[in-house]
């Protein structure tokens, strides 16, 4: 399915979020404090926007792995990486977020953006993020969320119910975006996701929501001692 929507994925992201997803990612980068020379992984990297932001942050001495299951998404990401001139500091890998092909304690930072709700087992992915980062490192997740205020929640639900129709009109992909609307509506609350971070082993877990709860940023640290 993600191969089928890859060509229009960026366009639809901007349409659905009214462009605010770019602001969310900037806030995430500020809170991650990515160091120059760091080794980072962006899981479910999609078309590579967060991968490129990480590549800019780590600088020429650092490196970023962008991993995604969809080869079509990776093709678009590769073009963006080349356009940005970051091909020497980015490696794009087709792989499974639930079974990352890397040793324990490999990366200095890990991110996942708008992918966690679409994997078979989100808890397993969080455990993998924890496993592959070094002690003291941070992992961040940007994901759609669910407003808790009743009136806002009703408006949020009404808006997202329109998403498949918007997708049909904009890119003729109603069925695919009906699925994505469903995963958005069924994903856990921000509070529950924080609990899942903690259950995976992360400490100092904190989160903030955006746009009245439509999205959330979660960050957790792998402790120096278990």
C-alpha positions as YAML, in Angstrom:
chain: A
units: angstrom
residues:
- id: 1
  name: UNK
  ca: [0.00, 0.00, 0.00]
- id: 2
  name: UNK
  ca: [2.79, 2.44, 0.87]
- id: 3
  name: UNK
  ca: [4.38, 1.74, -2.50]
- id: 4
  name: UNK
  ca: [1.09, 2.77, -4.12]
- id: 5
  name: UNK
  ca: [0.86, 6.10, -2.29]
- id: 6
  name: UNK
  ca: [4.56, 6.97, -2.32]
- id: 7
  name: UNK
  ca: [4.42, 9.40, -5.24]
- id: 8
  name: UNK
  ca: [1.79, 11.54, -3.53]
- id: 9
  name: UNK
  ca: [2.73, 10.92, 0.10]
- id: 10
  name: UNK
  ca: [4.36, 14.31, 0.71]
- id: 11
  name: UNK
  ca: [1.55, 16.17, -1.01]
- id: 12
  name: UNK
  ca: [-1.09, 14.43, 1.10]
- id: 13
  name: UNK
  ca: [0.87, 14.92, 4.33]
- id: 14
  name: UNK
  ca: [0.93, 18.65, 3.75]
- id: 15
  name: UNK
  ca: [-2.74, 18.68, 2.78]
- id: 16
  name: UNK
  ca: [-3.99, 16.63, 5.75]
- id: 17
  name: UNK
  ca: [-1.85, 18.40, 8.35]
- id: 18
  name: UNK
  ca: [-2.25, 21.80, 6.67]
- id: 19
  name: UNK
  ca: [1.55, 21.92, 6.56]
- id: 20
  name: UNK
  ca: [1.96, 21.76, 10.34]
- id: 21
  name: UNK
  ca: [3.90, 18.46, 10.27]
- id: 22
  name: UNK
  ca: [6.99, 20.48, 9.34]
- id: 23
  name: UNK
  ca: [6.68, 22.52, 12.52]
- id: 24
  name: UNK
  ca: [6.21, 19.35, 14.59]
- id: 25
  name: UNK
  ca: [9.46, 17.92, 13.22]
- id: 26
  name: UNK
  ca: [11.36, 21.15, 13.94]
- id: 27
  name: UNK
  ca: [10.18, 21.05, 17.54]
- id: 28
  name: UNK
  ca: [11.28, 17.42, 17.79]
- id: 29
  name: UNK
  ca: [14.75, 18.23, 16.49]
- id: 30
  name: UNK
  ca: [15.17, 21.03, 19.02]
- id: 31
  name: UNK
  ca: [14.27, 18.72, 21.87]
- id: 32
  name: UNK
  ca: [16.57, 15.94, 20.67]
- id: 33
  name: UNK
  ca: [19.69, 18.15, 20.73]
- id: 34
  name: UNK
  ca: [21.39, 15.96, 18.10]
- id: 35
  name: UNK
  ca: [25.16, 16.32, 18.33]
- id: 36
  name: UNK
  ca: [27.54, 16.86, 15.44]
- id: 37
  name: UNK
  ca: [29.20, 13.60, 14.50]
- id: 38
  name: UNK
  ca: [26.37, 11.47, 15.89]
- id: 39
  name: UNK
  ca: [25.22, 8.15, 14.41]
- id: 40
  name: UNK
  ca: [21.42, 8.25, 14.02]
- id: 41
  name: UNK
  ca: [18.66, 5.99, 12.74]
- id: 42
  name: UNK
  ca: [15.31, 7.12, 11.36]
- id: 43
  name: UNK
  ca: [12.92, 4.15, 11.42]
- id: 44
  name: UNK
  ca: [9.93, 4.09, 9.03]
- id: 45
  name: UNK
  ca: [11.69, 6.95, 7.30]
- id: 46
  name: UNK
  ca: [9.23, 7.14, 4.40]
- id: 47
  name: UNK
  ca: [10.26, 9.78, 1.89]
- id: 48
  name: UNK
  ca: [13.14, 10.89, 4.09]
- id: 49
  name: UNK
  ca: [12.23, 14.31, 5.50]
- id: 50
  name: UNK
  ca: [13.27, 13.47, 9.07]
- id: 51
  name: UNK
  ca: [16.27, 11.55, 7.77]
- id: 52
  name: UNK
  ca: [17.48, 14.67, 6.00]
- id: 53
  name: UNK
  ca: [16.87, 16.85, 9.07]
- id: 54
  name: UNK
  ca: [19.00, 14.43, 11.08]
- id: 55
  name: UNK
  ca: [21.70, 14.43, 8.40]
- id: 56
  name: UNK
  ca: [21.87, 18.21, 8.55]
- id: 57
  name: UNK
  ca: [22.16, 18.07, 12.34]
- id: 58
  name: UNK
  ca: [24.91, 15.42, 12.55]
- id: 59
  name: UNK
  ca: [27.07, 17.22, 9.99]
- id: 60
  name: UNK
  ca: [29.73, 15.78, 7.67]
- id: 61
  name: UNK
  ca: [31.35, 13.77, 10.48]
- id: 62
  name: UNK
  ca: [28.08, 12.04, 11.41]
- id: 63
  name: UNK
  ca: [25.91, 9.50, 9.66]
- id: 64
  name: UNK
  ca: [22.21, 8.65, 9.44]
- id: 65
  name: UNK
  ca: [20.48, 5.41, 8.54]
- id: 66
  name: UNK
  ca: [17.00, 5.77, 7.07]
- id: 67
  name: UNK
  ca: [15.09, 2.49, 7.21]
- id: 68
  name: UNK
  ca: [11.74, 1.72, 5.62]
- id: 69
  name: UNK
  ca: [9.82, -1.32, 4.42]
- id: 70
  name: UNK
  ca: [8.68, 0.36, 1.17]
- id: 71
  name: UNK
  ca: [11.13, 0.45, -1.70]
- id: 72
  name: UNK
  ca: [9.09, 3.16, -3.45]
- id: 73
  name: UNK
  ca: [9.28, 5.42, -0.43]
- id: 74
  name: UNK
  ca: [13.02, 4.84, -0.31]
- id: 75
  name: UNK
  ca: [13.36, 5.75, -4.00]
- id: 76
  name: UNK
  ca: [11.85, 9.16, -3.28]
- id: 77
  name: UNK
  ca: [13.96, 9.53, -0.14]
- id: 78
  name: UNK
  ca: [17.08, 8.76, -2.17]
- id: 79
  name: UNK
  ca: [16.29, 11.55, -4.63]
- id: 80
  name: UNK
  ca: [15.82, 13.98, -1.75]
- id: 81
  name: UNK
  ca: [19.09, 12.94, -0.14]
- id: 82
  name: UNK
  ca: [20.97, 13.49, -3.39]
- id: 83
  name: UNK
  ca: [19.25, 16.84, -3.93]
- id: 84
  name: UNK
  ca: [20.33, 17.90, -0.43]
- id: 85
  name: UNK
  ca: [23.90, 16.77, -1.12]
- id: 86
  name: UNK
  ca: [23.86, 14.37, 1.83]
- id: 87
  name: UNK
  ca: [24.53, 11.10, 0.02]
- id: 88
  name: UNK
  ca: [27.86, 10.73, 1.87]
- id: 89
  name: UNK
  ca: [26.21, 10.94, 5.29]
- id: 90
  name: UNK
  ca: [22.96, 8.99, 4.69]
- id: 91
  name: UNK
  ca: [22.44, 5.27, 4.12]
- id: 92
  name: UNK
  ca: [18.94, 4.17, 3.09]
- id: 93
  name: UNK
  ca: [17.99, 0.61, 3.97]
- id: 94
  name: UNK
  ca: [14.93, -1.48, 3.15]
- id: 95
  name: UNK
  ca: [14.12, -3.29, 6.37]
- id: 96
  name: UNK
  ca: [11.64, -4.27, 9.06]
- id: 97
  name: UNK
  ca: [11.09, -1.87, 11.96]
- id: 98
  name: UNK
  ca: [10.19, -4.80, 14.19]
- id: 99
  name: UNK
  ca: [13.52, -6.51, 13.56]
- id: 100
  name: UNK
  ca: [16.17, -3.86, 13.02]
- id: 101
  name: UNK
  ca: [19.28, -5.32, 11.34]
- id: 102
  name: UNK
  ca: [21.71, -3.71, 13.78]
- id: 103
  name: UNK
  ca: [23.57, -4.72, 16.91]
- id: 104
  name: UNK
  ca: [22.62, -3.60, 20.38]
- id: 105
  name: UNK
  ca: [23.84, -0.13, 21.40]
- id: 106
  name: UNK
  ca: [24.71, 1.05, 17.89]
- id: 107
  name: UNK
  ca: [23.09, 4.49, 17.51]
- id: 108
  name: UNK
  ca: [23.32, 7.80, 19.35]
- id: 109
  name: UNK
  ca: [19.72, 8.76, 18.57]
- id: 110
  name: UNK
  ca: [16.65, 7.08, 17.05]
- id: 111
  name: UNK
  ca: [13.49, 8.53, 15.52]
- id: 112
  name: UNK
  ca: [10.24, 7.25, 14.06]
- id: 113
  name: UNK
  ca: [7.76, 9.56, 12.40]
- id: 114
  name: UNK
  ca: [4.16, 8.60, 11.61]
- id: 115
  name: UNK
  ca: [5.04, 4.93, 11.30]
- id: 116
  name: UNK
  ca: [4.36, 3.45, 14.71]
- id: 117
  name: UNK
  ca: [0.60, 3.22, 14.22]
- id: 118
  name: UNK
  ca: [1.06, 1.20, 11.02]
- id: 119
  name: UNK
  ca: [3.31, -1.61, 12.27]
- id: 120
  name: UNK
  ca: [1.93, -4.98, 13.43]
- id: 121
  name: UNK
  ca: [3.32, -4.56, 16.96]
- id: 122
  name: UNK
  ca: [4.15, -1.06, 18.17]
- id: 123
  name: UNK
  ca: [5.53, -2.37, 21.46]
- id: 124
  name: UNK
  ca: [8.03, -4.53, 19.60]
- id: 125
  name: UNK
  ca: [9.20, -1.54, 17.56]
- id: 126
  name: UNK
  ca: [9.73, 0.49, 20.73]
- id: 127
  name: UNK
  ca: [11.76, -2.36, 22.21]
- id: 128
  name: UNK
  ca: [13.88, -2.39, 19.05]
- id: 129
  name: UNK
  ca: [14.48, 1.36, 19.24]
- id: 130
  name: UNK
  ca: [15.57, 0.90, 22.85]
- id: 131
  name: UNK
  ca: [17.83, -2.01, 21.95]
- id: 132
  name: UNK
  ca: [19.79, -0.28, 19.20]
- id: 133
  name: UNK
  ca: [20.57, 3.00, 20.97]
- id: 134
  name: UNK
  ca: [23.47, 3.50, 23.35]
- id: 135
  name: UNK
  ca: [22.92, 4.19, 27.07]
- id: 136
  name: UNK
  ca: [22.09, 7.85, 27.56]
- id: 137
  name: UNK
  ca: [20.69, 8.20, 24.04]
- id: 138
  name: UNK
  ca: [17.22, 9.47, 23.16]
- id: 139
  name: UNK
  ca: [14.49, 7.99, 20.98]
- id: 140
  name: UNK
  ca: [11.69, 10.15, 19.62]
- id: 141
  name: UNK
  ca: [8.32, 9.35, 18.08]
- id: 142
  name: UNK
  ca: [6.11, 11.74, 16.16]
- id: 143
  name: UNK
  ca: [2.65, 10.29, 15.64]
- id: 144
  name: UNK
  ca: [-0.96, 11.19, 15.18]
- id: 145
  name: UNK
  ca: [-2.83, 11.24, 18.46]
- id: 146
  name: UNK
  ca: [-6.33, 11.67, 19.82]
- id: 147
  name: UNK
  ca: [-7.65, 14.82, 21.47]
- id: 148
  name: UNK
  ca: [-9.21, 14.23, 24.88]
- id: 149
  name: UNK
  ca: [-11.39, 17.34, 25.10]
- id: 150
  name: UNK
  ca: [-14.85, 16.17, 23.92]
- id: 151
  name: UNK
  ca: [-15.69, 19.05, 21.57]
- id: 152
  name: UNK
  ca: [-12.22, 19.04, 20.01]
- id: 153
  name: UNK
  ca: [-12.37, 15.25, 19.65]
- id: 154
  name: UNK
  ca: [-15.64, 15.46, 17.74]
- id: 155
  name: UNK
  ca: [-14.17, 18.03, 15.37]
- id: 156
  name: UNK
  ca: [-11.01, 15.95, 14.96]
- id: 157
  name: UNK
  ca: [-13.04, 12.84, 14.12]
- id: 158
  name: UNK
  ca: [-15.17, 14.72, 11.63]
- id: 159
  name: UNK
  ca: [-12.10, 16.12, 9.90]
- id: 160
  name: UNK
  ca: [-10.31, 12.78, 9.64]
- id: 161
  name: UNK
  ca: [-13.47, 11.14, 8.33]
- id: 162
  name: UNK
  ca: [-13.09, 13.48, 5.37]
- id: 163
  name: UNK
  ca: [-9.50, 12.41, 4.66]
- id: 164
  name: UNK
  ca: [-10.36, 9.50, 2.30]
- id: 165
  name: UNK
  ca: [-12.58, 11.81, 0.22]
- id: 166
  name: UNK
  ca: [-9.82, 14.42, 0.16]
- id: 167
  name: UNK
  ca: [-7.40, 11.74, -1.04]
- id: 168
  name: UNK
  ca: [-9.81, 10.65, -3.76]
- id: 169
  name: UNK
  ca: [-10.13, 14.18, -5.06]
- id: 170
  name: UNK
  ca: [-6.44, 15.06, -4.74]
- id: 171
  name: UNK
  ca: [-4.64, 11.85, -5.76]
- id: 172
  name: UNK
  ca: [-7.35, 9.22, -6.45]
- id: 173
  name: UNK
  ca: [-6.29, 7.06, -3.48]
- id: 174
  name: UNK
  ca: [-9.47, 6.81, -1.40]
- id: 175
  name: UNK
  ca: [-9.04, 3.18, -0.27]
- id: 176
  name: UNK
  ca: [-5.45, 3.65, 0.86]
- id: 177
  name: UNK
  ca: [-6.24, 6.75, 2.90]
- id: 178
  name: UNK
  ca: [-9.33, 5.12, 4.36]
- id: 179
  name: UNK
  ca: [-6.90, 2.61, 5.88]
- id: 180
  name: UNK
  ca: [-4.61, 5.36, 7.17]
- id: 181
  name: UNK
  ca: [-7.61, 7.20, 8.62]
- id: 182
  name: UNK
  ca: [-8.59, 3.99, 10.39]
- id: 183
  name: UNK
  ca: [-5.13, 3.50, 11.93]
- id: 184
  name: UNK
  ca: [-5.16, 7.12, 13.07]
- id: 185
  name: UNK
  ca: [-8.55, 6.74, 14.75]
- id: 186
  name: UNK
  ca: [-7.60, 3.46, 16.42]
- id: 187
  name: UNK
  ca: [-4.12, 4.37, 17.66]
- id: 188
  name: UNK
  ca: [-3.47, 4.81, 21.35]
- id: 189
  name: UNK
  ca: [-3.71, 8.07, 23.27]
- id: 190
  name: UNK
  ca: [-0.62, 10.14, 24.03]
- id: 191
  name: UNK
  ca: [-0.78, 9.05, 27.66]
- id: 192
  name: UNK
  ca: [-0.96, 5.37, 26.69]
- id: 193
  name: UNK
  ca: [1.96, 5.74, 24.29]
- id: 194
  name: UNK
  ca: [4.04, 7.23, 27.11]
- id: 195
  name: UNK
  ca: [3.25, 4.12, 29.15]
- id: 196
  name: UNK
  ca: [4.38, 1.96, 26.21]
- id: 197
  name: UNK
  ca: [7.70, 3.85, 26.07]
- id: 198
  name: UNK
  ca: [8.20, 3.13, 29.76]
- id: 199
  name: UNK
  ca: [7.29, -0.53, 29.33]
- id: 200
  name: UNK
  ca: [9.94, -0.81, 26.60]
- id: 201
  name: UNK
  ca: [12.57, 0.33, 29.11]
- id: 202
  name: UNK
  ca: [12.81, 4.05, 28.43]
- id: 203
  name: UNK
  ca: [13.25, 6.47, 31.31]
- id: 204
  name: UNK
  ca: [12.49, 10.19, 31.64]
- id: 205
  name: UNK
  ca: [9.65, 9.69, 29.18]
- id: 206
  name: UNK
  ca: [7.83, 12.88, 28.31]
- id: 207
  name: UNK
  ca: [5.53, 14.08, 25.58]
- id: 208
  name: UNK
  ca: [3.83, 17.13, 24.17]
- id: 209
  name: UNK
  ca: [0.84, 17.40, 21.90]
- id: 210
  name: UNK
  ca: [0.26, 19.59, 18.87]
- id: 211
  name: UNK
  ca: [-2.83, 21.17, 17.34]
- id: 212
  name: UNK
  ca: [-5.18, 20.45, 20.25]
- id: 213
  name: UNK
  ca: [-4.02, 16.85, 20.46]
- id: 214
  name: UNK
  ca: [-4.06, 15.86, 16.78]
- id: 215
  name: UNK
  ca: [-0.41, 14.77, 17.01]
- id: 216
  name: UNK
  ca: [2.10, 14.06, 19.74]
- id: 217
  name: UNK
  ca: [5.85, 13.96, 20.22]
- id: 218
  name: UNK
  ca: [7.19, 11.39, 22.69]
- id: 219
  name: UNK
  ca: [10.82, 11.24, 23.82]
- id: 220
  name: UNK
  ca: [12.45, 8.70, 26.07]
- id: 221
  name: UNK
  ca: [16.03, 7.98, 27.16]
- id: 222
  name: UNK
  ca: [17.85, 4.69, 27.47]
- id: 223
  name: UNK
  ca: [19.29, 4.80, 31.00]
- id: 224
  name: UNK
  ca: [22.97, 4.22, 31.71]
- id: 225
  name: UNK
  ca: [21.95, 1.48, 34.12]
- id: 226
  name: UNK
  ca: [18.96, -0.83, 33.52]
...
